[in-house]
Amino acid sequence: MPIFLLCKLPSRFSPQLLGSRSKGHRSSRIPRRRPRRLLQSPTGCQEARSRMTIPPHISVGFVVFGLIILTAFWGLAYAWWHFRVGLPKEPLPLWRRILATIGLAAVSAQAILFFLPWTRIGRDPMLFGKWANWVDPTFLVGVLCVLAGKGRSRWWLLSSSILLFIISCLLTLTA
């Protein structure tokens, strides 16, 4: 703003001298600020609250999806623990021991394949198609070989394989 126009400004735009302000001193030129009311009405409160919360059916879906994933990975972790601790103690023929180990490796490959759509593979249709081609064989090999095992870890590993396959199929359908 040019300096020559400063003298022509109305008095409300003229600069105020900042002095000590006591409680009793109020300038008539400076209007007192009132605190803003963020929500004007109860309906506005409901509108603001409804925009900030997640609808119940979506939150239930997140919880169920999380529980399915936790169950699948819990079963895989339990099978790995049993492979290290319990499998050497069980009297199994060599062919069943080998098939159970191959089944554990196949379900572990399924778990790795589960995380790949969230990497670069999920953005490229050609790589995603190749990923989808690997989901079925790991599931079939995993299920058939896991059934050759013995004990509770077999059922946990079987449920992990089935859950990971279902989730991977759903991921394929959403792409």
Phi and psi in degrees as a GROMACS rama.xvg file:
@    title "Ramachandran Plot"
@    xaxis  label "Phi"
@    yaxis  label "Psi"
@TYPE xy
-63.953  148.45  PRO-2
-68.4034  -33.8249  ILE-3
-67.7179  -15.3765  PHE-4
-88.4779  -11.9624  LEU-5
-62.2598  -33.7842  LEU-6
-72.0481  -19.2655  CYS-7
-94.6479  1.32791  LYS-8
-69.1375  146.465  LEU-9
-64.0725  164.111  PRO-10
-67.5743  -25.6242  SER-11
-71.1885  -18.8173  ARG-12
-94.6836  -4.95072  PHE-13
-72.5059  145.698  SER-14
-67.9588  142.45  PRO-15
-92.6271  145.649  GLN-16
-81.146  131.276  LEU-17
-89.4912  107.895  LEU-18
-115.014  -171.496  GLY-19
-75.1761  134.204  SER-20
-110.159  119.474  ARG-21
-99.3224  174.01  SER-22
-64.1358  -33.5098  LYS-23
-82.0957  -17.2473  GLY-24
-89.1012  118.893  HIS-25
-132.128  128.717  ARG-26
-82.5291  137.689  SER-27
-77.3575  -18.9439  SER-28
-78.8242  -31.9751  ARG-29
-95.0171  113.42  ILE-30
-70.4995  147.07  PRO-31
-79.119  132.763  ARG-32
-79.6862  134.675  ARG-33
-97.2089  144.728  ARG-34
-65.0435  140.301  PRO-35
-77.0885  143.093  ARG-36
-96.8697  119.388  ARG-37
-73.1949  -41.9761  LEU-38
-115.078  120.923  LEU-39
-81.467  -34.0645  GLN-40
-141.411  165.038  SER-41
-60.191  -33.0276  PRO-42
-68.2067  -36.0028  THR-43
-64.3246  -35.2624  GLY-44
-64.3378  -42.8139  CYS-45
-66.4746  -38.6951  GLN-46
-64.9293  -43.0183  GLU-47
-65.7173  -39.6042  ALA-48
-67.558  -38.2307  ARG-49
-70.4179  -27.0033  SER-50
-76.3154  -23.9718  ARG-51
-93.646  -14.7334  MET-52
-102.49  157.553  THR-53
-90.276  135.395  ILE-54
-59.2045  147.876  PRO-55
-60.1059  -37.8888  PRO-56
-68.0236  -29.8216  HIS-57
-75.1334  -41.5132  ILE-58
-66.5383  -35.9487  SER-59
-65.2872  -38.793  VAL-60
-62.5396  -41.1061  GLY-61
-63.1491  -42.0556  PHE-62
-65.3473  -45.0567  VAL-63
-64.22  -43.9548  VAL-64
-60.9049  -43.1695  PHE-65
-63.471  -41.2975  GLY-66
-66.2623  -37.5731  LEU-67
-63.361  -44.7916  ILE-68
-66.1043  -42.5411  ILE-69
-62.6522  -40.059  LEU-70
-63.5066  -43.3148  THR-71
-63.2139  -44.5301  ALA-72
-77.3388  -26.7169  PHE-73
-64.9038  -43.8765  TRP-74
-62.2503  -39.2893  GLY-75
-67.3569  -42.0639  LEU-76
-64.9321  -40.7941  ALA-77
-63.845  -38.7751  TYR-78
-66.5872  -39.4078  ALA-79
-65.953  -40.1015  TRP-80
-63.1446  -43.1463  TRP-81
-66.4622  -34.9051  HIS-82
-62.3016  -38.0391  PHE-83
-79.7752  -34.8  ARG-84
-104.289  -50.6238  VAL-85
-91.5894  -31.8464  GLY-86
-63.991  -39.7527  LEU-87
-64.3198  -23.2742  PRO-88
-84.0671  -21.4828  LYS-89
-81.7876  136.734  GLU-90
-81.342  92.9612  PRO-91
-117.89  145.664  LEU-92
-62.9195  157.796  PRO-93
-61.1491  -38.6948  LEU-94
-66.4638  -35.3479  TRP-95
-71.5906  -36.8607  ARG-96
-64.3759  -42.4437  ARG-97
-66.1273  -45.0495  ILE-98
-64.2835  -37.8362  LEU-99
-65.0823  -37.3043  ALA-100
-68.3451  -40.9808  THR-101
-64.2117  -39.8539  ILE-102
-62.9391  -40.2725  GLY-103
-63.8893  -40.3573  LEU-104
-66.6188  -38.7013  ALA-105
-66.5455  -41.5678  ALA-106
-69.1276  -34.4177  VAL-107
-64.9376  -37.3981  SER-108
-65.0034  -36.3887  ALA-109
-61.7543  -40.7694  GLN-110
-64.843  -38.2107  ALA-111
-68.0389  -42.16  ILE-112
-63.3296  -27.8935  LEU-113
-62.124  -36.598  PHE-114
-85.1611  -15.0568  PHE-115
-66.4885  -31.3082  LEU-116
-62.1647  -17.9099  PRO-117
-90.1087  5.92593  TRP-118
-103.678  -157.027  THR-119
-62.8239  -24.9912  ARG-120
-62.6534  -36.7982  ILE-121
-67.0239  -21.4124  GLY-122
-92.5488  -17.0682  ARG-123
-105.593  117.807  ASP-124
-61.5956  -34.2597  PRO-125
-68.1281  -44.5809  MET-126
-68.1853  -34.3415  LEU-127
-67.2686  -36.6168  PHE-128
-64.6722  -39.985  GLY-129
-65.9708  -37.5737  LYS-130
-62.0605  -43.7966  TRP-131
-64.3851  -29.9213  ALA-132
-69.9536  -21.3525  ASN-133
-89.1583  -16.9902  TRP-134
-68.9071  -44.5698  VAL-135
-65.0725  -49.2787  ASP-136
-62.906  -37.9261  PRO-137
-65.6668  -35.3598  THR-138
-66.228  -47.5938  PHE-139
-64.3752  -45.489  LEU-140
-64.2383  -42.3046  VAL-141
-61.3218  -47.8084  GLY-142
-65.2825  -46.3694  VAL-143
-66.0158  -38.3386  LEU-144
-77.8559  -32.8365  CYS-145
-65.6052  -34.8058  VAL-146
-64.2058  -18.3374  LEU-147
-78.6155  -14.7044  ALA-148
-73.5917  -171.306  GLY-149
-143.567  147.08  LYS-150
98.1327  -175.473  GLY-151
-68.7519  -29.6796  ARG-152
-64.3697  -27.1446  SER-153
-61.9087  -43.2467  ARG-154
-72.2019  -36.515  TRP-155
-64.7101  -41.9618  TRP-156
-68.67  -37.3472  LEU-157
-64.2167  -44.3089  LEU-158
-65.9585  -36.7301  SER-159
-62.9659  -42.8468  SER-160
-63.3021  -44.6075  SER-161
-65.4111  -44.4742  ILE-162
-64.5248  -43.8811  LEU-163
-64.4889  -35.5588  LEU-164
-67.2048  -42.6778  PHE-165
-62.6373  -45.696  ILE-166
-65.4155  -39.5346  ILE-167
-65.1453  -38.2222  SER-168
-65.1134  -39.6826  CYS-169
-64.712  -37.0577  LEU-170
-64.4008  -37.3797  LEU-171
-65.3415  -38.7283  THR-172
-69.2964  -30.4786  LEU-173
-78.0897  -17.2963  THR-174
